[in-house]
Amino acid sequence: MYANHMLDGKLDTIREVIIVQHGIQRNGDDYYAAAMALLQASGRSLDEVLVIVPNFPGKPDTGFDGMPVWSVQGWTGGEPALPGTGTQTGLSSLQVIDDIAQLLADKSRLPQLKKITFAGHSGGGQLIHRYAVLNHVDEALRARGLDVQYVVANPSSYLYFTPERPASTGFALYDKSVCPAYDDYRYGMQNMVSYAKGMAGLDLYNRHLQRQVTYLVGSLDTDPNHRVLDKSCGAEAEGPTRYDRAHAYWAYEQYLGKQTPVAKALPASNHHYLDVEGVGHDQTRMFGSQCGVKLLFGDKAAVDKQAAQCKPVKP
């Protein structure tokens, strides 16, 4: 784990925590360096902002003896750590984020904390998206007076609440002869990971609507053959590219909302989708965009004049 303050040290000046999740390459050091460069350029006081980058080691990685290790893809979906690694059997990467959040919410350690932001790009975006949907601590954190938000950038896939998927017109059941397991978790509600078992899809959707989530997608993240794009049939059922999948998921949220009384009663401002114009699959430029900087460091943060512009995606 990378952080700009010692987590077991004095944290009584911290007002905001930003947790940034690395991508499939598990290069937390690169994500930490990029986040710190943005923080330093933002004009925010380093004494008031705690940046944390959890690093999830994968099976090929070395130097993690005695620590939990996940399959290369498994941690992005909250799957348990591999057997025989770490001291806690079956530790989900989602539970790791829970534990960090609970540690930070301790008022005896961070008495001035006002806000926690969970952000992730690519594989990290997959994890943070699913965490935003599945975690059971959001309400407790907000009950303690904390502002909680999630920033999801360029994930390969999304978690659908029903068996429907994008179709030529609207949404429809997907052809199981093409992909028999298309509705299994990480793409749908079937065979859910143990961390999140026990809740129905629409119940999760209604709860998710009450959480502050912003989705960012690069307008140039449009390569259907990108080397780390999820090309499984479950992912392909959501669309051919990250850009298409993001726009389809926004349309899906609107589609479900028209059928759900809870959605109709909630303000429309909890979820936002933004195209980051002229940017492909690049975490530095996504989080360094005009909207990325503001989301991570606040509306008063200084933004580079050359930063990519952001365009709201219309419902």
N, C-alpha and C positions, 0 to 999 in steps of 0.2 A: 504494500500500500504506500502511496506517495501522498505527502501532505506538507503544507507550508507552515504548520505549527505542530509541535509535539502533542499527540493526542492524550498522552498521560501527563502533560504539563499544564501550565496556567492558561486557561482559555476564557477568562472573565471579561475580555474586551471584544470577544467575537459576537457579531450581530447577525451575520449571514454565513451559511454553509452551502457550498456548491460541490456536489458530488458528480464527477465527470467519469463516465464509463467508457473504457477503451473498446476497440473493435476486435474483429476475429483474429487479428495478428497478435493480440495480447501485448501490445506495445504501450503499456501504461506510462512508461517514461516519456514517450513522445507526446502523449495526451497531456501529461502533467506540465511539460515544458510549454506547450501551446497555450494551455489554460493560464499559466502564470504570466506569460507574455501579454495575454489579453487583459489580465487583472492589472498588471503594472501600467499598461497603456490607458486603462479605463479612468484613472484618476481616483479610484477608490483607495481607501486606507488599507494597507496590508494587515494592519493590526485588527481590523474589524471583519475581515473576510477569511474564512477557512476553506481552502480548496483541498479536496480529497479525491484521489484516483485509486479505487480498488483495482488490484491486479489479479486476475484469475488465471493461474498457471494451467496449461494444457498438457496432455500426456507426453508430447515430444520435448517439453521444456525440462531443463536441468537446474539443479541448485535449490530444489524445493523439498528436500527430505523432511519428513515429519509433518508436512503441510498437506491440506486437501488439494487434490488435483482433479480436474475435470477432463472429459473428452474435449477435443478441439472445438466442437460445435455445442456440446451439451450445456456449458455454462450460460450460453446466450438465451436459453429457454428456461432456465431454472432447474435443470436436471440435477440429480444428486452427484456429489463427488464420486470418483471411481473407488471401488472397494479396495481396502488396504491402504488408503491415503488419509492423512490427517488423523485426528483423535476422535472425531464425531462421525459416526457411520451415517452415510446418506445425506450429508449436508448439502442443501440446495443453495445455489448462488443467490436465489431470491431471499433466503433466510439470512445470508451474509449481509445483504443490503438492509434488511430489517434490523439486524443486530447493530449495524453502524448507526442507523436512524435512532434507535432506542438509546444508544450511548450518548448521542448528541443532544437528545431531548432532556437529559438530566439537568435540571435547573441548578443543582448544586455545583455543576462543572461549567455550564455555559449560561450563567444567569441573565445575560443580555440577549440571548439568541432570539431572533424574530422570524427568521425565514430559512427554509431548507429547499434547495433546488436539486432535483435529480435529473441529470442530463446524460445522454448517450448518443453515439454516432455509429452507424453501420451495425455490427454485431452488438455493440453497446446499446444502440437504439432499440434492437430487438429485446434486450433484457429490460431496459427501462420502460418500454411500451408494455411489456407483460407485467412488470412490477406495478405500473400505474393501474392496471386492470385488477390484478390479483392480490395485492398486499392487503393485510388486515390492520395496518397501523396508521393509515392516513387519518382516519377520523380521530383517533386518540391523539395524534400529533396536533391536529387543528384544535382539539378540545383544550390543549395546553396553551393555546394562544399563538401557535406557530402558523405562519403562512407557508403552505406546501405547494410546490409546482413541479411539473415534469416537462422536460424538453426532449423530444424524440426526433432524431435527425437521420434520414436516409436508411431506415432499416430494410432488410431484405424481404421481410414478411410481417404480417399482422395477425392478431388473434381474433377470429370471427366468433360471434356469440351464437349463431344459428348455422344450420347446414347450407345456407344459401351462399352463392358466390357471384361475382360479376358475370353478367350475361350480355348478349348483344343489345338487349333492352332491359335495363333494370337488373334485378337479381333473381336467381333461380337455383334450384338444387343442382349440384354438379353431377356429372356422369361418373358413377362409381366404376364403370367398366374402364374408364380412362385412368382413374386413380382411386383404388378401393379405400385407401386410408386418408383421403384428402381432408377429412374432418377430425382426424386425430390431433391431439395437442402436439405441437406448437402452433398449428394453423386453426384448430377448432377445439370444441369442447370435449371430444371423446378421448378416453384414456388420459385423463388429466394427470399432471404431476402431483405427487403426494402433498406438496406444499399447499395446493389450492383445491383439493378435492372437497366436494360437499356443497357447492353452490351451482345453481342452474345458470345457464348462459344469459338469459334476459335479466336475472337478478344481478349478475355481474355488470351487465350493460347499464342498468339503472343506477347502480352505485358508482360506476365509472363516470357517468355524466356529471356527478356532483364533485368531481375532482378537477383541478386546474391542469389541463394538458395542452401543450402546443406541439404540433407536428411541423417539422421543417423538411422540405425536400428540394434537392438541387434541380433546377430546371434542365440541367444537362446530364443528370443521372439517368440516362436513357439507353444504356447499352445492354441489350438482352444477353450478351455473352461476357459481361464483366467477370473477371476471374474469381471474385469472391461473392458474386450474386448467388443466392440460393436458387438452384435450378431443379429442385425436386418437384414432383408433380403436385404436391400439396401447395408449394409456393407458386408454381405456374398457374394454378387455379385462381390465384388472386390477380394475375396480370403478368405481362411479359417483362416489365422493367420496374425498378424501384419507383420511378416517377409515376408510372401507370398504377402501381399498387397503392401508392399514397393517395392519389386522387380517387381511386375506386373505394378506398376505405372511408374517406370523407363522405362520399356519396352513400356508402353503406350506413354510416352513422345517421345521416339524414333520413334514409329509408326506414331504419328501425324507429327513429324518433317519431315518425308520423303514425306509428302503430302503438306507441307506448304512452300511457297517460302520465307517467312520471316525467318523461322527457318533455312533454308539452307544458308541464307546470314549472319547469326549471328555466332560469335565465339562459339565453343563448350564448352567453359570453364565456362559459367554462372551457370550451374546446375551441382551438384555433388551428387552422392549416395555412401555412405560408410557403409559397414558392420562393426559393433563394435564386435570384436570376443570374444566369451566366456561370453557375457553379455546378460541377459534377460531384464525384464521390470523394470529397475532400473535407476532412473534419476541421482543419484550420480555417478554411474559408467559410464553412457553414457556421461555426460558432463565432467567427470573426466578422460575419455579415452584420448589417445594421440591426436587424432584428435579433440575431444571435447574441450580440454584445448586450443589448438592452434586456433580453430575457435573463441572461446570466448575471449581469452586474447592475441592473436597474436602469430606469429611464434617464437618469442624470449622468450615466457613464459616457465618457468620451469615446467617439467612434471614428475610426480612420475614414478620411474623405473618400478613399478608394475602395472602401468596403462594399461588398455586393448589396444591392437593394433587395427588398423583400416585397412580395406581392400577395395579398390575401387571396386564398382560393375561395371562390364563390360557392355557396351551397348548391 
